[in-house]
Amino acid sequence: MEELVSIIAKALVDHPEDVTVRTVEKDRLVVYELTVHPDDVGKVIGKQGRIAKSLRTVVTSAAVKMDKRVTVDIIS
């Protein structure tokens, strides 16, 4: 799942070498913390948060088999 977030984020940004994803697990919640270059934060969030929402939807849908709640946090 971490790789999925990384691949999608790298396709969106101008500085793919600065994309990092860190996994934080708490009880039944898995949080993927996405860090990108400061110039690329807007590209990952999108207008009115549409791209960020879509990224979270894809990850949540892919995580159905894990029997855990999954979310993506964009760290700026």
All heavy atoms as a GROMACS GRO file, in nm:
protein
  586
    1MET      N    1   0.082  -0.119   0.000
    1MET     CA    2   0.000   0.000   0.000
    1MET      C    3   0.087   0.126   0.000
    1MET      O    4   0.054   0.223  -0.065
    1MET     CB    5  -0.089  -0.003   0.124
    1MET     CG    6  -0.205   0.089   0.113
    1MET     SD    7  -0.322   0.044  -0.013
    1MET     CE    8  -0.372  -0.115   0.044
    2GLU      N    9   0.195   0.119   0.074
    2GLU     CA   10   0.289   0.231   0.080
    2GLU      C   11   0.344   0.261  -0.060
    2GLU      O   12   0.359   0.378  -0.099
    2GLU     CB   13   0.402   0.195   0.176
    2GLU     CG   14   0.490   0.308   0.215
    2GLU     CD   15   0.587   0.268   0.326
    2GLU    OE1   16   0.550   0.189   0.414
    2GLU    OE2   17   0.700   0.319   0.322
    3GLU      N   18   0.370   0.156  -0.135
    3GLU     CA   19   0.422   0.173  -0.271
    3GLU      C   20   0.317   0.236  -0.363
    3GLU      O   21   0.350   0.318  -0.449
    3GLU     CB   22   0.466   0.037  -0.326
    3GLU     CG   23   0.535   0.046  -0.460
    3GLU     CD   24   0.584  -0.089  -0.509
    3GLU    OE1   25   0.589  -0.185  -0.429
    3GLU    OE2   26   0.617  -0.097  -0.628
    4LEU      N   27   0.191   0.201  -0.344
    4LEU     CA   28   0.082   0.259  -0.423
    4LEU      C   29   0.075   0.409  -0.401
    4LEU      O   30   0.068   0.486  -0.498
    4LEU     CB   31  -0.051   0.193  -0.384
    4LEU     CG   32  -0.177   0.252  -0.448
    4LEU    CD1   33  -0.175   0.229  -0.599
    4LEU    CD2   34  -0.300   0.191  -0.386
    5VAL      N   35   0.081   0.452  -0.278
    5VAL     CA   36   0.078   0.596  -0.247
    5VAL      C   37   0.198   0.666  -0.309
    5VAL      O   38   0.186   0.772  -0.370
    5VAL     CB   39   0.076   0.619  -0.094
    5VAL    CG1   40   0.087   0.767  -0.061
    5VAL    CG2   41  -0.049   0.559  -0.032
    6SER      N   42   0.315   0.603  -0.301
    6SER     CA   43   0.437   0.660  -0.356
    6SER      C   44   0.430   0.675  -0.508
    6SER      O   45   0.466   0.779  -0.563
    6SER     CB   46   0.556   0.574  -0.316
    6SER     OG   47   0.674   0.624  -0.372
    7ILE      N   48   0.381   0.572  -0.576
    7ILE     CA   49   0.373   0.576  -0.722
    7ILE      C   50   0.277   0.685  -0.769
    7ILE      O   51   0.307   0.761  -0.862
    7ILE     CB   52   0.330   0.438  -0.777
    7ILE    CG1   53   0.443   0.338  -0.760
    7ILE    CG2   54   0.288   0.448  -0.924
    7ILE    CD1   55   0.404   0.195  -0.788
    8ILE      N   56   0.162   0.694  -0.705
    8ILE     CA   57   0.064   0.798  -0.743
    8ILE      C   58   0.121   0.936  -0.718
    8ILE      O   59   0.110   1.025  -0.803
    8ILE     CB   60  -0.068   0.777  -0.667
    8ILE    CG1   61  -0.135   0.648  -0.714
    8ILE    CG2   62  -0.162   0.895  -0.690
    8ILE    CD1   63  -0.256   0.606  -0.633
    9ALA      N   64   0.183   0.957  -0.603
    9ALA     CA   65   0.238   1.088  -0.570
    9ALA      C   66   0.351   1.128  -0.665
    9ALA      O   67   0.359   1.242  -0.709
    9ALA     CB   68   0.288   1.090  -0.426
   10LYS      N   69   0.439   1.033  -0.698
   10LYS     CA   70   0.550   1.063  -0.789
   10LYS      C   71   0.502   1.102  -0.928
   10LYS      O   72   0.566   1.180  -0.997
   10LYS     CB   73   0.646   0.944  -0.798
   10LYS     CG   74   0.730   0.929  -0.673
   10LYS     CD   75   0.824   0.810  -0.682
   10LYS     CE   76   0.906   0.798  -0.555
   10LYS     NZ   77   0.998   0.685  -0.558
   11ALA      N   78   0.387   1.049  -0.969
   11ALA     CA   79   0.332   1.084  -1.100
   11ALA      C   80   0.275   1.226  -1.101
   11ALA      O   81   0.263   1.287  -1.208
   11ALA     CB   82   0.223   0.984  -1.138
   12LEU      N   83   0.243   1.280  -0.986
   12LEU     CA   84   0.180   1.412  -0.977
   12LEU      C   85   0.278   1.528  -0.962
   12LEU      O   86   0.245   1.640  -0.998
   12LEU     CB   87   0.084   1.416  -0.858
   12LEU     CG   88  -0.037   1.324  -0.864
   12LEU    CD1   89  -0.108   1.323  -0.730
   12LEU    CD2   90  -0.131   1.367  -0.974
   13VAL      N   91   0.396   1.503  -0.908
   13VAL     CA   92   0.486   1.612  -0.867
   13VAL      C   93   0.598   1.639  -0.968
   13VAL      O   94   0.625   1.559  -1.055
   13VAL     CB   95   0.547   1.582  -0.728
   13VAL    CG1   96   0.439   1.569  -0.624
   13VAL    CG2   97   0.632   1.457  -0.731
   14ASP      N   98   0.665   1.754  -0.949
   14ASP     CA   99   0.780   1.791  -1.032
   14ASP      C  100   0.911   1.737  -0.974
   14ASP      O  101   1.010   1.728  -1.044
   14ASP     CB  102   0.791   1.943  -1.044
   14ASP     CG  103   0.680   2.003  -1.130
   14ASP    OD1  104   0.629   1.931  -1.218
   14ASP    OD2  105   0.645   2.120  -1.107
   15HIS      N  106   0.912   1.707  -0.845
   15HIS     CA  107   1.032   1.658  -0.776
   15HIS      C  108   1.004   1.520  -0.718
   15HIS      O  109   0.990   1.505  -0.596
   15HIS     CB  110   1.073   1.754  -0.664
   15HIS     CG  111   1.094   1.895  -0.709
   15HIS    ND1  112   1.209   1.936  -0.771
   15HIS    CD2  113   1.013   2.004  -0.705
   15HIS    CE1  114   1.200   2.065  -0.800
   15HIS    NE2  115   1.080   2.109  -0.761
   16PRO      N  116   0.998   1.416  -0.802
   16PRO     CA  117   0.963   1.282  -0.751
   16PRO      C  118   1.067   1.223  -0.656
   16PRO      O  119   1.034   1.136  -0.576
   16PRO     CB  120   0.951   1.198  -0.878
   16PRO     CG  121   1.024   1.272  -0.983
   16PRO     CD  122   1.017   1.417  -0.946
   17GLU      N  123   1.188   1.273  -0.662
   17GLU     CA  124   1.292   1.221  -0.573
   17GLU      C  125   1.270   1.262  -0.427
   17GLU      O  126   1.326   1.203  -0.336
   17GLU     CB  127   1.432   1.265  -0.620
   17GLU     CG  128   1.457   1.415  -0.612
   17GLU     CD  129   1.404   1.495  -0.731
   17GLU    OE1  130   1.350   1.435  -0.826
   17GLU    OE2  131   1.416   1.619  -0.727
   18ASP      N  132   1.187   1.364  -0.405
   18ASP     CA  133   1.160   1.412  -0.269
   18ASP      C  134   1.034   1.350  -0.208
   18ASP      O  135   0.995   1.389  -0.098
   18ASP     CB  136   1.146   1.565  -0.269
   18ASP     CG  137   1.278   1.634  -0.298
   18ASP    OD1  138   1.383   1.570  -0.280
   18ASP    OD2  139   1.276   1.752  -0.339
   19VAL      N  140   0.972   1.258  -0.277
   19VAL     CA  141   0.850   1.194  -0.224
   19VAL      C  142   0.888   1.084  -0.126
   19VAL      O  143   0.967   0.995  -0.159
   19VAL     CB  144   0.765   1.134  -0.339
   19VAL    CG1  145   0.650   1.053  -0.285
   19VAL    CG2  146   0.714   1.244  -0.430
   20THR      N  147   0.836   1.092  -0.005
   20THR     CA  148   0.856   0.985   0.094
   20THR      C  149   0.722   0.950   0.157
   20THR      O  150   0.636   1.036   0.176
   20THR     CB  151   0.954   1.028   0.206
   20THR    OG1  152   0.904   1.144   0.270
   20THR    CG2  153   1.092   1.055   0.151
   21VAL      N  154   0.707   0.822   0.187
   21VAL     CA  155   0.585   0.774   0.252
   21VAL      C  156   0.626   0.697   0.376
   21VAL      O  157   0.711   0.608   0.369
   21VAL     CB  158   0.504   0.683   0.157
   21VAL    CG1  159   0.378   0.635   0.226
   21VAL    CG2  160   0.470   0.756   0.028
   22ARG      N  161   0.567   0.732   0.488
   22ARG     CA  162   0.595   0.665   0.614
   22ARG      C  163   0.466   0.604   0.667
   22ARG      O  164   0.361   0.666   0.660
   22ARG     CB  165   0.648   0.767   0.714
   22ARG     CG  166   0.722   0.705   0.830
   22ARG     CD  167   0.780   0.811   0.922
   22ARG     NE  168   0.708   0.796   1.046
   22ARG     CZ  169   0.666   0.892   1.124
   22ARG    NH1  170   0.690   1.016   1.090
   22ARG    NH2  171   0.601   0.868   1.235
   23THR      N  172   0.475   0.483   0.719
   23THR     CA  173   0.357   0.414   0.770
   23THR      C  174   0.354   0.422   0.923
   23THR      O  175   0.452   0.391   0.989
   23THR     CB  176   0.360   0.266   0.728
   23THR    OG1  177   0.371   0.260   0.586
   23THR    CG2  178   0.234   0.195   0.771
   24VAL      N  179   0.240   0.463   0.976
   24VAL     CA  180   0.220   0.468   1.121
   24VAL      C  181   0.096   0.384   1.151
   24VAL      O  182  -0.011   0.408   1.097
   24VAL     CB  183   0.197   0.613   1.169
   24VAL    CG1  184   0.172   0.617   1.318
   24VAL    CG2  185   0.314   0.702   1.130
   25GLU      N  186   0.114   0.282   1.236
   25GLU     CA  187   0.002   0.193   1.270
   25GLU      C  188  -0.044   0.217   1.413
   25GLU      O  189   0.037   0.223   1.505
   25GLU     CB  190   0.043   0.047   1.253
   25GLU     CG  191   0.069   0.011   1.109
   25GLU     CD  192   0.083  -0.138   1.088
   25GLU    OE1  193   0.016  -0.215   1.160
   25GLU    OE2  194   0.160  -0.177   1.001
   26LYS      N  195  -0.176   0.232   1.429
   26LYS     CA  196  -0.237   0.251   1.560
   26LYS      C  197  -0.362   0.164   1.565
   26LYS      O  198  -0.453   0.183   1.486
   26LYS     CB  199  -0.278   0.396   1.580
   26LYS     CG  200  -0.168   0.497   1.562
   26LYS     CD  201  -0.224   0.637   1.566
   26LYS     CE  202  -0.117   0.737   1.530
   26LYS     NZ  203  -0.169   0.872   1.516
   27ASP      N  204  -0.365   0.068   1.656
   27ASP     CA  205  -0.479  -0.022   1.671
   27ASP      C  206  -0.526  -0.074   1.535
   27ASP      O  207  -0.456  -0.148   1.470
   27ASP     CB  208  -0.593   0.045   1.747
   27ASP     CG  209  -0.557   0.073   1.890
   27ASP    OD1  210  -0.475  -0.003   1.946
   27ASP    OD2  211  -0.608   0.171   1.947
   28ARG      N  212  -0.644  -0.031   1.493
   28ARG     CA  213  -0.698  -0.076   1.363
   28ARG      C  214  -0.688   0.033   1.257
   28ARG      O  215  -0.757   0.028   1.156
   28ARG     CB  216  -0.844  -0.118   1.380
   28ARG     CG  217  -0.860  -0.241   1.467
   28ARG     CD  218  -1.005  -0.276   1.485
   28ARG     NE  219  -1.081  -0.267   1.361
   28ARG     CZ  220  -1.120  -0.370   1.287
   28ARG    NH1  221  -1.090  -0.492   1.326
   28ARG    NH2  222  -1.190  -0.352   1.177
   29LEU      N  223  -0.604   0.132   1.280
   29LEU     CA  224  -0.588   0.243   1.186
   29LEU      C  225  -0.445   0.244   1.133
   29LEU      O  226  -0.349   0.237   1.209
   29LEU     CB  227  -0.617   0.377   1.256
   29LEU     CG  228  -0.594   0.503   1.174
   29LEU    CD1  229  -0.693   0.511   1.058
   29LEU    CD2  230  -0.606   0.626   1.261
   30VAL      N  231  -0.432   0.254   1.002
   30VAL     CA  232  -0.301   0.268   0.938
   30VAL      C  233  -0.298   0.405   0.871
   30VAL      O  234  -0.386   0.437   0.790
   30VAL     CB  235  -0.277   0.157   0.833
   30VAL    CG1  236  -0.142   0.176   0.767
   30VAL    CG2  237  -0.288   0.020   0.896
   31VAL      N  238  -0.199   0.485   0.906
   31VAL     CA  239  -0.185   0.619   0.850
   31VAL      C  240  -0.060   0.621   0.763
   31VAL      O  241   0.048   0.585   0.808
   31VAL     CB  242  -0.173   0.725   0.962
   31VAL    CG1  243  -0.155   0.864   0.902
   31VAL    CG2  244  -0.293   0.722   1.053
   32TYR      N  245  -0.078   0.662   0.638
   32TYR     CA  246   0.036   0.679   0.548
   32TYR      C  247   0.065   0.828   0.543
   32TYR      O  248  -0.016   0.907   0.496
   32TYR     CB  249   0.004   0.624   0.409
   32TYR     CG  250  -0.016   0.475   0.411
   32TYR    CD1  251  -0.144   0.419   0.405
   32TYR    CD2  252   0.092   0.389   0.420
   32TYR    CE1  253  -0.162   0.282   0.409
   32TYR    CE2  254   0.074   0.252   0.425
   32TYR     CZ  255  -0.053   0.200   0.419
   32TYR     OH  256  -0.070   0.064   0.425
   33GLU      N  257   0.182   0.866   0.592
   33GLU     CA  258   0.222   1.006   0.594
   33GLU      C  259   0.304   1.036   0.469
   33GLU      O  260   0.414   0.985   0.452
   33GLU     CB  261   0.302   1.038   0.720
   33GLU     CG  262   0.221   1.024   0.846
   33GLU     CD  263   0.300   1.055   0.971
   33GLU    OE1  264   0.425   1.064   0.965
   33GLU    OE2  265   0.236   1.071   1.077
   34LEU      N  266   0.250   1.118   0.383
   34LEU     CA  267   0.311   1.153   0.255
   34LEU      C  268   0.381   1.287   0.267
   34LEU      O  269   0.319   1.386   0.306
   34LEU     CB  270   0.204   1.159   0.146
   34LEU     CG  271   0.247   1.206   0.007
   34LEU    CD1  272   0.347   1.109  -0.053
   34LEU    CD2  273   0.127   1.221  -0.084
   35THR      N  274   0.510   1.288   0.237
   35THR     CA  275   0.588   1.411   0.240
   35THR      C  276   0.641   1.436   0.100
   35THR      O  277   0.696   1.346   0.037
   35THR     CB  278   0.706   1.398   0.338
   35THR    OG1  279   0.657   1.356   0.465
   35THR    CG2  280   0.778   1.530   0.355
   36VAL      N  281   0.622   1.559   0.051
   36VAL     CA  282   0.669   1.597  -0.082
   36VAL      C  283   0.748   1.727  -0.072
   36VAL      O  284   0.750   1.792   0.033
   36VAL     CB  285   0.551   1.614  -0.182
   36VAL    CG1  286   0.479   1.484  -0.203
   36VAL    CG2  287   0.455   1.721  -0.137
   37HIS      N  288   0.812   1.764  -0.181
   37HIS     CA  289   0.886   1.891  -0.189
   37HIS      C  290   0.787   2.006  -0.163
   37HIS      O  291   0.673   1.999  -0.206
   37HIS     CB  292   0.948   1.904  -0.330
   37HIS     CG  293   1.046   2.014  -0.342
   37HIS    ND1  294   1.007   2.143  -0.370
   37HIS    CD2  295   1.181   2.016  -0.330
   37HIS    CE1  296   1.114   2.220  -0.376
   37HIS    NE2  297   1.221   2.145  -0.351
   38PRO      N  298   0.831   2.111  -0.093
   38PRO     CA  299   0.739   2.223  -0.062
   38PRO      C  300   0.670   2.283  -0.184
   38PRO      O  301   0.556   2.329  -0.173
   38PRO     CB  302   0.830   2.325   0.006
   38PRO     CG  303   0.941   2.245   0.064
   38PRO     CD  304   0.962   2.129  -0.030
   39ASP      N  305   0.736   2.285  -0.299
   39ASP     CA  306   0.675   2.340  -0.419
   39ASP      C  307   0.564   2.250  -0.475
   39ASP      O  308   0.482   2.294  -0.554
   39ASP     CB  309   0.780   2.360  -0.529
   39ASP     CG  310   0.883   2.466  -0.492
   39ASP    OD1  311   0.854   2.548  -0.402
   39ASP    OD2  312   0.992   2.467  -0.552
   40ASP      N  313   0.562   2.123  -0.435
   40ASP     CA  314   0.468   2.027  -0.490
   40ASP      C  315   0.347   1.999  -0.401
   40ASP      O  316   0.259   1.922  -0.440
   40ASP     CB  317   0.539   1.893  -0.518
   40ASP     CG  318   0.642   1.906  -0.628
   40ASP    OD1  319   0.621   1.985  -0.720
   40ASP    OD2  320   0.743   1.833  -0.622
   41VAL      N  321   0.340   2.062  -0.286
   41VAL     CA  322   0.229   2.035  -0.194
   41VAL      C  323   0.095   2.067  -0.258
   41VAL      O  324  -0.001   1.990  -0.249
   41VAL     CB  325   0.247   2.113  -0.061
   41VAL    CG1  326   0.125   2.100   0.028
   41VAL    CG2  327   0.371   2.066   0.011
   42GLY      N  328   0.088   2.178  -0.328
   42GLY     CA  329  -0.037   2.217  -0.395
   42GLY      C  330  -0.080   2.119  -0.503
   42GLY      O  331  -0.199   2.097  -0.524
   43LYS      N  332   0.016   2.060  -0.570
   43LYS     CA  333  -0.015   1.963  -0.676
   43LYS      C  334  -0.072   1.835  -0.618
   43LYS      O  335  -0.155   1.770  -0.681
   43LYS     CB  336   0.109   1.934  -0.759
   43LYS     CG  337   0.153   2.053  -0.840
   43LYS     CD  338   0.277   2.022  -0.918
   43LYS     CE  339   0.318   2.149  -0.992
   43LYS     NZ  340   0.440   2.134  -1.064
   44VAL      N  341  -0.026   1.797  -0.501
   44VAL     CA  342  -0.074   1.674  -0.439
   44VAL      C  343  -0.212   1.697  -0.376
   44VAL      O  344  -0.296   1.608  -0.376
   44VAL     CB  345   0.026   1.623  -0.334
   44VAL    CG1  346  -0.029   1.505  -0.256
   44VAL    CG2  347   0.156   1.583  -0.402
   45ILE      N  348  -0.236   1.817  -0.326
   45ILE     CA  349  -0.366   1.847  -0.265
   45ILE      C  350  -0.470   1.877  -0.373
   45ILE      O  351  -0.582   1.828  -0.365
   45ILE     CB  352  -0.353   1.965  -0.167
   45ILE    CG1  353  -0.263   1.925  -0.050
   45ILE    CG2  354  -0.490   2.010  -0.117
   45ILE    CD1  355  -0.229   2.037   0.044
   46GLY      N  356  -0.435   1.954  -0.473
   46GLY     CA  357  -0.527   1.986  -0.582
   46GLY      C  358  -0.624   2.096  -0.544
   46GLY      O  359  -0.631   2.141  -0.431
   47LYS      N  360  -0.702   2.138  -0.643
   47LYS     CA  361  -0.801   2.242  -0.620
   47LYS      C  362  -0.909   2.191  -0.526
   47LYS      O  363  -0.970   2.087  -0.552
   47LYS     CB  364  -0.864   2.287  -0.751
   47LYS     CG  365  -0.771   2.365  -0.839
   47LYS     CD  366  -0.841   2.414  -0.963
   47LYS     CE  367  -0.745   2.492  -1.050
   47LYS     NZ  368  -0.808   2.538  -1.173
   48GLN      N  369  -0.930   2.264  -0.419
   48GLN     CA  370  -1.029   2.231  -0.316
   48GLN      C  371  -1.009   2.090  -0.260
   48GLN      O  372  -1.103   2.026  -0.215
   48GLN     CB  373  -1.171   2.246  -0.372
   48GLN     CG  374  -1.203   2.388  -0.412
   48GLN     CD  375  -1.342   2.403  -0.466
   48GLN    OE1  376  -1.413   2.306  -0.488
   48GLN    NE2  377  -1.382   2.527  -0.490
   49GLY      N  378  -0.886   2.040  -0.266
   49GLY     CA  379  -0.854   1.910  -0.208
   49GLY      C  380  -0.901   1.791  -0.287
   49GLY      O  381  -0.906   1.679  -0.236
   50ARG      N  382  -0.934   1.810  -0.413
   50ARG     CA  383  -0.988   1.700  -0.494
   50ARG      C  384  -0.890   1.587  -0.517
   50ARG      O  385  -0.925   1.470  -0.511
   50ARG     CB  386  -1.037   1.754  -0.628
   50ARG     CG  387  -1.162   1.836  -0.616
   50ARG     CD  388  -1.214   1.878  -0.751
   50ARG     NE  389  -1.330   1.962  -0.732
   50ARG     CZ  390  -1.363   2.061  -0.812
   50ARG    NH1  391  -1.287   2.088  -0.917
   50ARG    NH2  392  -1.470   2.133  -0.789
   51ILE      N  393  -0.763   1.620  -0.545
   51ILE     CA  394  -0.664   1.515  -0.570
   51ILE      C  395  -0.635   1.438  -0.441
   51ILE      O  396  -0.627   1.316  -0.442
   51ILE     CB  397  -0.535   1.574  -0.632
   51ILE    CG1  398  -0.567   1.628  -0.771
   51ILE    CG2  399  -0.426   1.469  -0.639
   51ILE    CD1  400  -0.452   1.699  -0.839
   52ALA      N  401  -0.622   1.509  -0.330
   52ALA     CA  402  -0.599   1.443  -0.201
   52ALA      C  403  -0.715   1.351  -0.166
   52ALA      O  404  -0.695   1.238  -0.120
   52ALA     CB  405  -0.579   1.547  -0.091
   53LYS      N  406  -0.836   1.396  -0.191
   53LYS     CA  407  -0.954   1.314  -0.162
   53LYS      C  408  -0.955   1.190  -0.251
   53LYS      O  409  -0.986   1.080  -0.205
   53LYS     CB  410  -1.081   1.396  -0.184
   53LYS     CG  411  -1.207   1.322  -0.149
   53LYS     CD  412  -1.329   1.410  -0.167
   53LYS     CE  413  -1.454   1.331  -0.135
   53LYS     NZ  414  -1.575   1.409  -0.157
   54SER      N  415  -0.920   1.206  -0.378
   54SER     CA  416  -0.915   1.092  -0.470
   54SER      C  417  -0.808   0.992  -0.429
   54SER      O  418  -0.830   0.870  -0.434
   54SER     CB  419  -0.888   1.140  -0.612
   54SER     OG  420  -0.992   1.223  -0.656
   55LEU      N  421  -0.693   1.042  -0.386
   55LEU     CA  422  -0.585   0.956  -0.339
   55LEU      C  423  -0.630   0.876  -0.218
   55LEU      O  424  -0.608   0.754  -0.210
   55LEU     CB  425  -0.461   1.039  -0.305
   55LEU     CG  426  -0.340   0.967  -0.249
   55LEU    CD1  427  -0.286   0.866  -0.350
   55LEU    CD2  428  -0.232   1.065  -0.211
   56ARG      N  429  -0.697   0.941  -0.125
   56ARG     CA  430  -0.748   0.871  -0.006
   56ARG      C  431  -0.852   0.767  -0.044
   56ARG      O  432  -0.857   0.658   0.014
   56ARG     CB  433  -0.807   0.972   0.092
   56ARG     CG  434  -0.702   1.058   0.159
   56ARG     CD  435  -0.761   1.153   0.261
   56ARG     NE  436  -0.655   1.233   0.320
   56ARG     CZ  437  -0.641   1.364   0.299
   56ARG    NH1  438  -0.726   1.430   0.223
   56ARG    NH2  439  -0.541   1.429   0.355
   57THR      N  440  -0.936   0.797  -0.143
   57THR     CA  441  -1.038   0.702  -0.188
   57THR      C  442  -0.975   0.577  -0.248
   57THR      O  443  -1.017   0.465  -0.219
   57THR     CB  444  -1.132   0.768  -0.290
   57THR    OG1  445  -1.193   0.883  -0.230
   57THR    CG2  446  -1.239   0.672  -0.337
   58VAL      N  447  -0.874   0.595  -0.331
   58VAL     CA  448  -0.806   0.481  -0.394
   58VAL      C  449  -0.740   0.394  -0.287
   58VAL      O  450  -0.753   0.270  -0.290
   58VAL     CB  451  -0.701   0.530  -0.496
   58VAL    CG1  452  -0.611   0.417  -0.541
   58VAL    CG2  453  -0.769   0.593  -0.616
   59VAL      N  454  -0.672   0.455  -0.193
   59VAL     CA  455  -0.603   0.380  -0.088
   59VAL      C  456  -0.705   0.307   0.001
   59VAL      O  457  -0.686   0.191   0.037
   59VAL     CB  458  -0.512   0.473  -0.005
   59VAL    CG1  459  -0.457   0.402   0.116
   59VAL    CG2  460  -0.399   0.524  -0.092
   60THR      N  461  -0.813   0.374   0.035
   60THR     CA  462  -0.916   0.311   0.118
   60THR      C  463  -0.978   0.192   0.046
   60THR      O  464  -1.002   0.087   0.106
   60THR     CB  465  -1.025   0.414   0.154
   60THR    OG1  466  -0.964   0.525   0.221
   60THR    CG2  467  -1.130   0.353   0.243
   61SER      N  468  -1.004   0.207  -0.083
   61SER     CA  469  -1.062   0.098  -0.161
   61SER      C  470  -0.967  -0.021  -0.172
   61SER      O  471  -1.009  -0.136  -0.165
   61SER     CB  472  -1.098   0.147  -0.301
   61SER     OG  473  -1.193   0.249  -0.294
   62ALA      N  474  -0.839   0.008  -0.188
   62ALA     CA  475  -0.740  -0.099  -0.200
   62ALA      C  476  -0.716  -0.169  -0.067
   62ALA      O  477  -0.671  -0.284  -0.063
   62ALA     CB  478  -0.608  -0.043  -0.253
   63ALA      N  479  -0.749  -0.104   0.044
   63ALA     CA  480  -0.723  -0.160   0.176
   63ALA      C  481  -0.840  -0.239   0.234
   63ALA      O  482  -0.835  -0.280   0.349
   63ALA     CB  483  -0.686  -0.048   0.272
   64VAL      N  484  -0.944  -0.263   0.156
   64VAL     CA  485  -1.061  -0.333   0.207
   64VAL      C  486  -1.024  -0.472   0.260
   64VAL      O  487  -1.075  -0.516   0.363
   64VAL     CB  488  -1.168  -0.344   0.096
   64VAL    CG1  489  -1.279  -0.438   0.137
   64VAL    CG2  490  -1.223  -0.208   0.063
   65LYS      N  491  -0.932  -0.539   0.197
   65LYS     CA  492  -0.893  -0.673   0.238
   65LYS      C  493  -0.811  -0.675   0.367
   65LYS      O  494  -0.798  -0.779   0.429
   65LYS     CB  495  -0.812  -0.741   0.127
   65LYS     CG  496  -0.893  -0.770   0.004
   65LYS     CD  497  -0.810  -0.841  -0.100
   65LYS     CE  498  -0.891  -0.866  -0.225
   65LYS     NZ  499  -0.812  -0.933  -0.327
   66MET      N  500  -0.755  -0.561   0.406
   66MET     CA  501  -0.671  -0.556   0.525
   66MET      C  502  -0.752  -0.558   0.655
   66MET      O  503  -0.697  -0.580   0.761
   66MET     CB  504  -0.584  -0.429   0.523
   66MET     CG  505  -0.476  -0.431   0.418
   66MET     SD  506  -0.386  -0.275   0.409
   66MET     CE  507  -0.334  -0.250   0.577
   67ASP      N  508  -0.882  -0.532   0.648
   67ASP     CA  509  -0.968  -0.524   0.765
   67ASP      C  510  -0.919  -0.419   0.864
   67ASP      O  511  -0.923  -0.437   0.985
   67ASP     CB  512  -0.980  -0.662   0.834
   67ASP     CG  513  -1.092  -0.663   0.936
   67ASP    OD1  514  -1.195  -0.596   0.911
   67ASP    OD2  515  -1.076  -0.728   1.041
   68LYS      N  516  -0.869  -0.308   0.809
   68LYS     CA  517  -0.823  -0.196   0.891
   68LYS      C  518  -0.870  -0.067   0.825
   68LYS      O  519  -0.894  -0.064   0.705
   68LYS     CB  520  -0.671  -0.193   0.903
   68LYS     CG  521  -0.612  -0.305   0.982
   68LYS     CD  522  -0.462  -0.286   0.999
   68LYS     CE  523  -0.404  -0.398   1.083
   68LYS     NZ  524  -0.262  -0.378   1.107
   69ARG      N  525  -0.880   0.039   0.904
   69ARG     CA  526  -0.907   0.170   0.848
   69ARG      C  527  -0.776   0.229   0.800
   69ARG      O  528  -0.674   0.217   0.867
   69ARG     CB  529  -0.969   0.261   0.953
   69ARG     CG  530  -1.111   0.220   0.988
   69ARG     CD  531  -1.176   0.316   1.087
   69ARG     NE  532  -1.155   0.454   1.049
   69ARG     CZ  533  -1.119   0.549   1.136
   69ARG    NH1  534  -1.097   0.520   1.262
   69ARG    NH2  535  -1.103   0.673   1.096
   70VAL      N  536  -0.780   0.292   0.684
   70VAL     CA  537  -0.658   0.347   0.624
   70VAL      C  538  -0.684   0.492   0.584
   70VAL      O  539  -0.791   0.525   0.534
   70VAL     CB  540  -0.618   0.264   0.498
   70VAL    CG1  541  -0.498   0.325   0.431
   70VAL    CG2  542  -0.592   0.122   0.535
   71THR      N  543  -0.585   0.576   0.607
   71THR     CA  544  -0.593   0.714   0.563
   71THR      C  545  -0.457   0.763   0.518
   71THR      O  546  -0.355   0.703   0.549
   71THR     CB  547  -0.649   0.806   0.675
   71THR    OG1  548  -0.673   0.935   0.622
   71THR    CG2  549  -0.554   0.814   0.792
   72VAL      N  550  -0.458   0.872   0.442
   72VAL     CA  551  -0.334   0.932   0.393
   72VAL      C  552  -0.328   1.075   0.445
   72VAL      O  553  -0.423   1.152   0.426
   72VAL     CB  554  -0.329   0.933   0.238
   72VAL    CG1  555  -0.204   1.004   0.190
   72VAL    CG2  556  -0.336   0.792   0.183
   73ASP      N  557  -0.220   1.110   0.514
   73ASP     CA  558  -0.198   1.247   0.561
   73ASP      C  559  -0.086   1.308   0.478
   73ASP      O  560   0.018   1.245   0.458
   73ASP     CB  561  -0.157   1.248   0.707
   73ASP     CG  562  -0.273   1.218   0.801
   73ASP    OD1  563  -0.389   1.226   0.756
   73ASP    OD2  564  -0.246   1.189   0.917
   74ILE      N  565  -0.110   1.428   0.431
   74ILE     CA  566  -0.008   1.500   0.353
   74ILE      C  567   0.063   1.594   0.449
   74ILE      O  568   0.003   1.685   0.505
   74ILE     CB  569  -0.072   1.575   0.235
   74ILE    CG1  570  -0.142   1.476   0.144
   74ILE    CG2  571   0.034   1.656   0.160
   74ILE    CD1  572  -0.233   1.537   0.041
   75ILE      N  573   0.191   1.570   0.469
   75ILE     CA  574   0.272   1.649   0.561
   75ILE      C  575   0.340   1.762   0.482
   75ILE      O  576   0.412   1.736   0.386
   75ILE     CB  577   0.379   1.562   0.630
   75ILE    CG1  578   0.318   1.436   0.688
   75ILE    CG2  579   0.455   1.643   0.734
   75ILE    CD1  580   0.219   1.458   0.798
   76SER      N  581   0.314   1.884   0.523
   76SER     CA  582   0.376   1.997   0.452
   76SER      C  583   0.481   2.063   0.538
   76SER      O  584   0.492   2.042   0.655
   76SER     CB  585   0.271   2.099   0.411
   76SER     OG  586   0.198   2.144   0.522
   0.00000   0.00000   0.00000
